[in-house]
Amino acid sequence: MLYTNVVKSDFKFLLTPYNNLMNFKFLIVILCIAFLSSCKQDMYLHKVEGKQINISDSIKQSTEIEAFIKPYREHVNNNLDSILAYAVDTYSKTDGEYNTAIGNMMADAVYQESNPIFKSRTGKDIDMVLLNHGGIRAIISKGNISKRTAYEVMPFDNSVVVVELKGQQVKELVNYLVKAKRAHPISKLKITLDKDTLLQSAFVNDKPIDVNKTYFVATNDYLYNGGDRMNFFKTNDSLYVLDYKIRNVLIDYFSETDTLRPVIDNRFIQLKN
């Protein structure tokens, strides 16, 4: 019994420094956390400094890097420069007042390439197409047409969306185009202005716009989100995202068309008399 008490007493004595050490460590941790927290609250950004580095011919070319990227560059260039079609003339977005050959081609291409996709998913047809004049970023030159041409005309990653609009919103769309007096690319829509630039008639698929009907309008995601102040897209019944870039639409269209012959027509005109 005496031996047991002595052992217990000694054991307790041995634990005491250990407990003190643990308490001391715990205290140190608490003090560190408090210190770091107080420092963190006082930290803030004083200023941001930058340095401009001019990129010019004076920078020595790295032969190792050049050798590494050379096969990739050649592959990309060969792919972009592969001939898809031939253009019989040069086409620019400035070659018409209310509609242009290049704009008509782009809008018609969106309809031709996107409608089968939309119909396979919904069982319905696209009624009309509206793109924006500013989205055409380059001319199409007379001669061979390649994938590079598509990237030059449409360098952005804008994609096709189909918006379901009531007839009233389609009328607002038409009024927007009448006021804009700009050759925004359209397809399946026909607008006629009188000699005073007032709206005389508007037809979708050769039929007057019916306010009691809904229409499926193909456009791009930039315009749907309010680009070019086309706010009539905000009031819509449904949105269908096709995951189909306008640039890829052009590539597919070029691949299927041996010879490009787009024309300025009567889809948006002003009467002279």
C-alpha positions in Angstrom: 0.0 0.0 0.0 2.8 2.3 0.9 4.5 1.4 -2.4 1.4 2.2 -4.3 1.0 5.6 -2.7 4.6 6.5 -3.4 4.2 5.5 -7.1 1.0 7.5 -7.5 2.6 10.5 -5.8 5.7 10.3 -8.0 3.6 9.9 -11.1 1.6 13.0 -10.3 4.8 14.8 -9.7 6.1 13.8 -13.1 2.9 14.9 -14.8 3.0 18.4 -13.4 5.9 19.8 -15.5 4.2 18.2 -18.6 0.9 19.9 -17.8 2.7 23.2 -17.3 4.4 22.8 -20.6 1.1 22.1 -22.4 -0.5 25.1 -20.8 2.4 27.3 -21.8 2.2 26.0 -25.4 -1.5 26.7 -25.5 -0.9 30.2 -24.2 1.7 30.8 -26.9 -0.7 29.6 -29.7 -3.4 31.9 -28.4 -1.1 34.9 -28.3 0.1 34.2 -31.9 -3.4 34.0 -33.2 -4.3 37.2 -31.5 -1.2 38.9 -32.8 -1.8 37.7 -36.4 -5.5 38.7 -36.3 -4.6 42.2 -35.1 -2.0 42.5 -37.8 -4.3 41.2 -40.5 -6.9 43.9 -39.7 -4.3 46.6 -40.3 -3.1 45.3 -43.6 -4.2 47.3 -46.7 -2.9 48.1 -50.2 -0.8 51.3 -50.4 -0.2 51.4 -54.1 0.3 49.4 -57.3 3.3 49.9 -59.4 3.9 48.6 -63.0 6.5 48.8 -65.7 5.9 49.0 -69.4 8.0 46.6 -71.4 8.0 47.4 -75.1 7.8 44.4 -77.5 10.0 45.2 -80.5 12.6 43.7 -82.9 15.2 44.6 -80.3 14.2 41.6 -78.2 16.3 38.6 -79.0 14.4 35.7 -80.4 14.7 32.4 -78.6 15.6 29.6 -81.0 14.5 27.0 -78.6 11.0 28.5 -78.2 10.8 29.1 -82.0 11.7 25.4 -82.7 9.1 24.2 -80.2 6.2 26.2 -81.6 7.1 25.9 -85.3 5.2 22.6 -86.0 2.1 23.9 -84.2 2.2 27.1 -86.1 2.5 25.3 -89.4 -0.4 23.0 -88.5 -2.6 25.9 -87.6 -1.7 27.9 -90.7 -2.3 24.9 -93.0 -5.6 24.3 -91.4 -6.7 28.0 -91.7 -5.5 28.3 -95.2 -7.2 25.3 -96.6 -9.5 26.4 -99.5 -13.2 26.0 -98.9 -14.9 28.0 -101.7 -14.4 30.8 -104.2 -15.8 34.3 -104.2 -16.6 35.8 -107.6 -16.3 39.4 -106.3 -15.2 41.4 -103.2 -17.9 42.1 -100.6 -18.0 44.7 -97.9 -20.5 45.8 -95.3 -20.4 49.3 -96.8 -21.6 48.3 -100.3 -25.3 48.9 -99.6 -27.6 51.3 -97.6 -30.2 49.1 -96.1 -28.8 45.6 -97.0 -25.5 44.4 -98.2 -24.4 41.3 -100.1 -22.1 40.1 -97.3 -24.7 40.8 -94.6 -27.4 38.9 -96.6 -25.0 36.0 -97.0 -24.2 35.9 -93.3 -27.9 36.0 -92.2 -28.9 33.4 -94.8 -26.0 31.2 -93.7 -27.2 31.3 -90.1 -30.7 30.3 -91.2 -29.4 27.5 -93.5 -27.0 26.0 -91.0 -28.9 26.6 -87.8 -32.5 25.7 -88.8 -31.9 22.0 -89.2 -30.3 21.9 -85.7 -33.2 23.9 -84.2 -35.8 21.8 -85.9 -34.2 18.5 -84.8 -34.4 19.6 -81.2 -37.7 21.4 -81.1 -39.7 20.2 -84.2 -40.1 23.9 -85.1 -38.6 26.2 -87.7 -36.7 29.4 -87.3 -38.9 32.2 -88.6 -36.3 34.9 -89.2 -32.7 35.9 -88.5 -31.3 39.2 -87.2 -27.5 39.9 -86.8 -25.7 43.2 -86.3 -23.9 45.3 -89.0 -21.0 46.0 -86.6 -20.4 42.2 -86.2 -19.0 42.0 -89.7 -15.3 42.7 -89.1 -13.7 42.3 -92.5 -14.4 42.2 -96.2 -14.5 39.0 -98.3 -12.0 39.4 -101.1 -12.5 38.1 -104.6 -10.7 34.7 -104.9 -10.3 31.7 -102.7 -12.2 31.5 -99.4 -10.6 29.6 -96.4 -11.2 29.1 -92.8 -9.0 32.1 -92.2 -11.6 34.2 -94.0 -14.3 33.1 -91.5 -12.0 34.1 -88.6 -11.4 37.5 -90.2 -15.0 38.2 -90.9 -16.1 36.9 -87.4 -13.2 37.0 -85.0 -15.5 36.9 -81.9 -16.9 33.9 -80.2 -20.5 34.9 -80.6 -22.9 32.0 -80.8 -26.3 31.4 -82.3 -29.3 31.6 -80.0 -33.0 31.4 -81.0 -35.4 33.7 -79.1 -39.1 33.1 -79.0 -40.8 36.5 -79.4 -44.4 37.6 -79.5 -45.6 39.4 -82.5 -45.5 42.7 -80.6 -41.8 42.3 -79.9 -41.2 41.5 -83.5 -42.9 44.8 -84.4 -40.6 46.5 -82.0 -37.7 44.8 -83.7 -38.8 46.1 -87.1 -39.3 49.6 -85.6 -35.7 49.4 -84.3 -34.4 48.6 -87.8 -36.4 51.4 -89.4 -35.0 54.0 -86.9 -31.5 52.6 -87.1 -31.4 53.0 -91.0 -28.5 50.6 -91.0 -27.8 47.4 -92.9 -28.1 45.0 -90.1 -28.1 41.5 -91.6 -31.6 39.9 -91.8 -33.1 36.8 -93.4 -36.7 35.8 -93.9 -37.7 39.3 -92.9 -38.7 41.9 -95.5 -39.0 45.6 -94.7 -40.1 48.4 -97.1 -39.9 52.1 -96.4 -41.7 54.8 -98.3 -39.9 57.8 -99.9 -40.0 59.6 -96.5 -38.2 56.6 -94.8 -41.4 55.7 -92.9 -42.4 52.1 -92.6 -44.7 50.9 -95.4 -44.7 47.2 -94.8 -43.0 44.4 -92.9 -43.3 40.7 -93.6 -41.9 37.5 -92.0 -41.8 34.6 -94.4 -43.9 36.7 -96.9 -46.7 37.2 -94.3 -47.7 40.3 -92.3 -46.6 40.2 -88.7 -49.3 38.8 -86.4 -49.3 40.2 -82.9 -51.1 37.1 -81.7 -48.4 34.8 -82.9 -45.0 33.9 -81.5 -41.9 33.9 -83.7 -38.6 32.1 -83.4 -35.8 34.6 -84.1 -32.2 33.5 -84.6 -29.6 36.0 -83.5 -26.3 35.9 -81.6 -25.8 35.9 -77.8 -24.3 39.4 -77.9 -27.5 41.0 -79.2 -29.7 38.8 -77.0 -27.9 40.3 -74.0 -28.7 43.8 -75.1 -25.9 44.5 -77.6 -26.5 47.5 -79.9 -29.4 48.4 -77.6 -31.6 45.7 -79.0 -33.7 45.6 -75.9 -36.7 44.0 -77.5 -35.0 40.7 -76.9 -35.3 41.1 -73.1 -39.1 40.4 -73.3 -39.2 36.9 -74.6 -41.0 33.6 -73.9 -38.1 31.2 -74.4 -34.4 31.0 -75.3 -32.7 28.2 -77.1 -28.9 28.0 -77.1 -27.6 26.0 -80.0 -23.9 26.0 -79.0 -23.0 27.0 -82.5 -20.5 29.8 -83.1 -21.3 32.2 -86.0 -17.7 31.7 -87.2 -18.4 27.9 -87.4 -21.6 28.6 -89.2 -19.6 30.5 -91.9 -17.0 27.7 -92.1 -19.7 25.1 -92.6 -21.5 27.3 -95.1 -18.3 27.9 -97.1 -17.6 24.2 -97.1 -21.0 23.5 -98.6 -20.9 26.3 -101.2 -18.5 26.0 -104.1 -18.9 29.5 -105.4 -20.1 32.6 -103.4 -22.4 35.0 -105.3 -24.2 37.0 -102.6 -26.2 40.0 -103.8 -28.0 43.1 -102.6 -31.7 42.4 -102.9 -35.1 43.8 -101.8 -35.2 42.4 -98.2 -34.8 45.9 -96.8 -35.4 48.8 -99.2 -36.7 52.3 -99.5 -39.0 53.3 -102.3 -37.9 56.3 -104.3 -41.4 57.5 -105.4 
